[in-house]
């Protein structure tokens, strides 16, 4: 890469674009109705600039499960999760920032067996993560068109479910995006199971319910048929806890019952059955 050529990151969603002499003119992910371009207009940064001003903070949620998020907040502000298993670690979702401290910590914990990403808003710097940890990055093929920085690490999968490590499986729910995916960790230490949902399923403020949207920033709901399908696809899975993409978005107990009730409430609301 020449001195004038660099890989630019969208400052609104964190997506990395291929190296170029000038910033891209558009970010198709932000111009889509599920995201947005700020009133101030499209802005760009670089990974080096991000590393100079931000860091990744870690939190342990339970044995074998940690989250990391960039502080101060950058772009969408999501968190990623590290699922630790006897057969290797899995990173769920992706952050734009990959710094030396994060690289050292993950290597010290055994590296990565695989990366899996819920939907295109969190593709960010997936090529950098895949190259650094020499592991596959699993994306659902239904969202292939949103990959703007192709990488040999990408593994497109099809259908509704795939196992990427013993006790760790991906499930396509659709909804937010056609390939919208959640991760099911069946082999949590207590054996009750954990569901990691990105924002395909979103915990609400009181943590006693979850919800579902086609576009969060633009407040466009999903139809009842999509929510019903999401609930049906999750019914065979056992999980007691749920963690979504943002700090505090955790349902700490009875998460499957919470999801069932929430899906029913959502559908009744669309049918004008809530007073």
HUGI-V270937 format. One record per residue. N is the residue number from 1. PHI is phi in degrees with one decimal (NA if undefined). PSI is psi in degrees with one decimal (999 if undefined). OMEGA is omega in whole degrees, -180 to 180 (999 if undefined). Layout:
n=<N/N>
phi=<PHI/PHI>
psi=<PSI/PSI>
omega=<OMEGA/OMEGA>
//
This chain:
n=<1/2/3/4/5/6/7/8/9/10/11/12/13/14/15/16/17/18/19/20/21/22/23/24/25/26/27/28/29/30/31/32/33/34/35/36/37/38/39/40/41/42/43/44/45/46/47/48/49/50/51/52/53/54/55/56/57/58/59/60/61/62/63/64/65/66/67/68/69/70/71/72/73/74/75/76/77/78/79/80/81/82/83/84/85/86/87/88/89/90/91/92/93/94/95/96/97/98/99/100/101/102/103/104/105/106/107/108/109/110/111/112/113/114/115/116/117/118/119/120/121/122/123/124/125/126/127/128/129/130/131/132/133/134/135/136/137/138/139/140/141/142/143/144/145/146/147/148/149/150/151/152/153/154/155/156/157/158/159/160/161/162/163/164/165/166/167/168/169/170/171/172/173/174/175/176/177/178/179/180/181/182/183/184/185/186/187/188/189/190/191/192/193/194/195/196/197/198/199/200/201/202/203/204/205/206/207/208/209/210/211/212/213/214/215/216/217/218/219/220/221/222/223/224/225/226/227/228/229/230/231/232/233/234/235/236/237/238/239/240/241/242/243/244/245/246/247/248/249/250/251/252/253/254/255/256/257/258/259/260/261/262/263/264/265/266/267/268/269/270/271/272/273/274/275>
phi=<NA/-75.5/-60.7/-90.9/-105.1/-147.8/-91.2/-91.0/-112.2/-67.2/-74.2/-91.7/-117.2/84.1/-70.1/-93.1/-108.4/-60.6/-54.3/-155.1/-73.0/-129.4/-58.9/-57.9/-78.4/-142.3/-113.6/-62.8/-68.0/-75.7/-77.3/-70.3/-70.4/-85.4/-132.3/-163.3/-101.6/-59.7/-57.4/-73.0/100.9/-64.8/-132.7/-133.4/-143.8/-131.5/-64.1/-62.4/-65.2/-64.1/-62.5/-74.6/-117.7/-132.6/-145.9/-103.7/-101.1/-113.0/-142.9/-92.5/-95.1/-167.4/-54.0/87.6/-135.8/-129.7/-118.1/-139.2/-146.7/-87.0/-129.1/-55.6/-54.1/-130.1/55.3/-70.5/85.3/-72.3/-110.0/-110.6/-128.1/-108.3/-99.4/-100.3/-129.1/-65.1/-102.7/123.0/-90.9/-120.4/-94.5/-103.7/63.8/-139.0/-108.1/-65.7/-84.2/-123.7/-110.9/-63.8/-63.1/-63.1/-60.7/-62.8/-64.0/-67.3/-62.3/-64.4/-87.3/111.7/74.8/-123.4/-80.4/-162.6/-120.9/-135.1/-126.9/-71.4/-168.9/-61.6/-63.2/-113.8/-66.1/36.4/-104.1/-56.0/-64.8/-67.6/-64.6/-62.5/-67.9/-63.0/-102.4/49.5/-140.1/-72.9/-115.2/-89.6/-126.7/-75.6/-63.8/-64.4/-109.3/-55.6/-63.7/-90.1/-77.2/-102.7/-129.0/-57.7/-145.0/-65.6/-76.5/-69.0/-122.0/-80.4/-115.7/-125.6/84.9/-107.4/-156.4/-153.1/-94.4/-110.6/-163.0/-55.9/80.8/-126.2/-132.9/-106.3/-134.8/-81.5/-107.5/70.3/85.0/-56.6/-136.6/-54.7/-96.1/-51.8/-125.8/-121.5/-110.5/-109.3/-102.9/-71.8/-97.5/-59.2/-58.1/-85.4/78.1/-89.2/90.5/-133.7/-116.7/-107.1/-119.6/54.3/-121.3/-66.2/-126.0/-121.3/-67.2/-95.9/-61.3/-86.2/62.0/-101.3/-153.6/-128.4/-146.0/-146.7/-143.1/-79.5/-132.8/-74.9/-64.2/-101.6/54.7/-106.3/-76.6/-88.6/-71.9/-57.8/-61.8/-69.0/-66.8/-61.9/-65.2/-59.5/-62.8/-66.3/-71.7/-88.7/-58.1/-71.7/-90.1/-98.6/-155.4/-100.2/-131.4/-136.3/-130.4/-99.9/-82.2/-126.3/-52.6/88.9/-84.4/-126.5/-101.2/-82.7/-156.7/52.5/-63.2/-67.5/-64.3/-59.3/-65.8/-57.5/-63.2/-67.7/-62.3/-63.2/-62.1/-61.1/-64.7/-65.3/-64.5/-65.7/-90.1/59.8/-102.8/-100.1/-81.4>
psi=<128.1/169.8/-31.4/-6.9/129.4/161.4/117.3/146.0/135.9/126.1/-13.5/-38.7/-11.6/4.9/133.8/136.9/160.1/153.5/140.1/161.8/-29.4/154.6/148.8/154.8/-26.4/154.5/104.9/-27.2/-41.2/-28.2/-13.3/151.3/-8.9/-5.8/-156.1/156.0/127.4/158.3/-33.5/-10.7/170.3/135.2/155.3/153.6/-171.5/164.4/-38.7/-42.7/-38.2/-42.5/-29.5/-21.9/-12.0/167.4/168.3/127.8/142.4/150.1/136.3/124.5/-38.0/169.8/124.8/-0.4/120.1/151.9/158.2/143.1/154.9/131.4/140.9/162.3/139.3/137.2/-127.5/-28.4/21.1/165.0/157.0/165.2/142.4/115.4/118.7/124.0/164.4/-19.9/12.1/159.3/146.3/129.1/124.9/125.4/172.8/147.7/150.8/-36.8/121.0/104.7/174.4/-38.0/-42.8/-42.7/-46.8/-43.6/-44.6/-40.9/-40.1/-28.5/3.5/7.7/-164.0/132.9/-36.5/158.4/139.9/141.2/136.8/-38.5/170.0/-23.8/-18.6/16.6/-37.5/-116.1/43.8/-34.3/-37.6/-42.4/-45.9/-41.1/-44.1/-41.4/4.0/54.0/160.1/150.4/112.7/120.0/145.5/138.2/-23.3/-19.4/20.3/-36.7/-17.6/-1.3/113.9/-11.9/81.8/148.8/142.0/-13.3/-19.6/133.2/107.4/130.5/156.3/170.6/-161.4/-13.2/148.6/141.6/128.5/-7.8/156.4/122.3/3.6/116.5/154.2/143.2/121.7/121.8/-18.7/-146.2/-100.0/-43.0/157.5/-37.4/15.4/124.7/147.8/160.0/131.2/119.6/92.3/-30.2/40.5/158.2/-37.3/-3.2/3.6/-17.2/148.2/141.1/124.7/124.7/1.3/-130.7/26.7/-37.8/129.0/122.9/141.0/-176.8/-38.7/-2.1/12.0/2.3/166.6/168.8/-178.6/136.5/151.5/-44.1/118.3/-52.6/-28.3/5.0/48.8/115.5/168.2/153.5/159.9/-36.3/-37.4/-41.9/-39.7/-41.3/-41.1/-47.4/-39.8/-38.7/-24.3/-13.9/-38.5/-12.4/141.7/122.6/135.5/-21.3/151.4/136.7/125.9/-160.4/-9.3/149.5/130.6/-9.0/61.7/128.0/110.3/-17.4/155.7/37.1/-34.2/-41.9/-38.9/-43.9/-43.1/-50.9/-38.2/-41.8/-41.6/-43.8/-42.4/-46.5/-41.3/-35.2/-41.9/-28.2/10.5/37.8/2.9/133.7/999>
omega=<-179/-178/-177/-177/-180/177/-177/175/173/-177/-179/-180/178/-179/178/179/179/180/180/179/-179/175/175/179/-175/167/-177/179/179/179/174/-175/175/178/-179/168/-177/176/-180/178/-179/179/-175/172/178/179/178/179/179/180/-177/-172/-173/174/176/178/-175/175/175/-180/179/179/177/-178/178/173/175/179/-176/177/-12/-177/176/175/-175/175/-179/171/172/180/173/177/-176/179/179/-178/178/-176/177/172/179/-175/-168/174/176/-176/169/-177/-175/-180/178/179/-179/-179/-179/176/-180/179/176/179/-179/171/-176/170/175/-174/-171/-176/-170/180/-178/176/174/-176/-175/-179/179/178/-179/179/-176/-176/175/-178/178/174/-174/177/178/-175/180/180/-177/-175/-177/178/-179/179/-175/-178/175/179/-174/173/178/177/-176/-179/-174/180/176/176/-179/173/178/-180/180/-177/177/-178/179/178/-174/179/-177/171/179/180/-177/-168/170/177/176/176/-177/-173/173/-172/-180/177/-177/177/-179/176/176/-163/-173/167/169/170/-171/174/-179/-167/-177/180/178/-179/173/178/-170/179/170/175/178/-177/-179/173/178/-175/171/173/-180/-178/179/180/177/179/178/-179/-180/-179/179/-175/-179/-174/176/176/179/-176/-179/177/178/-166/-170/-179/-178/-178/-174/171/-165/-180/177/-173/-179/177/177/-179/179/-178/-178/178/178/179/-180/-179/179/178/178/179/178/-180/177/-179/999>
//
